[in-house]
Amino acid sequence: MNKTFGENIRLYRQQKGWTVKRFIEELGNNLSATYITKIEIHEEIPSPELTCKIEDIFGLKEQQLLKIAKKTKVKQYRKSLDEKYSVKLD
């Protein structure tokens, strides 16, 4: 699966048929809908603790989302360097 972290979160949430509000309730946290939007659309990577909790409520394998988060972060970093220095990194 080549989707980013946020795309995966949105996909898993939608597969459950959950609204953002319901997702927040399932997490049992005082997160805002704005923060969930940052995760799903703007590629905010939550803390490892929250990421593990998300894995739990979706019934995912341990560290599945953490690995995707790492790949997403590396991709963001490379894109940032490409834009800043106009250099393509392999």
PEPE-V340012 format. One record per run of one state. SS is the DSSP state (a for helix, b for strand, c for the rest). FROM is the first residue (numbers start at 1). LEN is the number of residues. If there is no record, write none. Layout:
ss=SS from=FROM len=LEN
ss=SS from=FROM len=LEN
This chain:
ss=c from=1 len=4
ss=a from=5 len=12
ss=c from=17 len=3
ss=a from=20 len=8
ss=c from=28 len=5
ss=a from=33 len=8
ss=c from=41 len=7
ss=a from=48 len=11
ss=c from=59 len=5
ss=a from=64 len=22
ss=c from=86 len=5
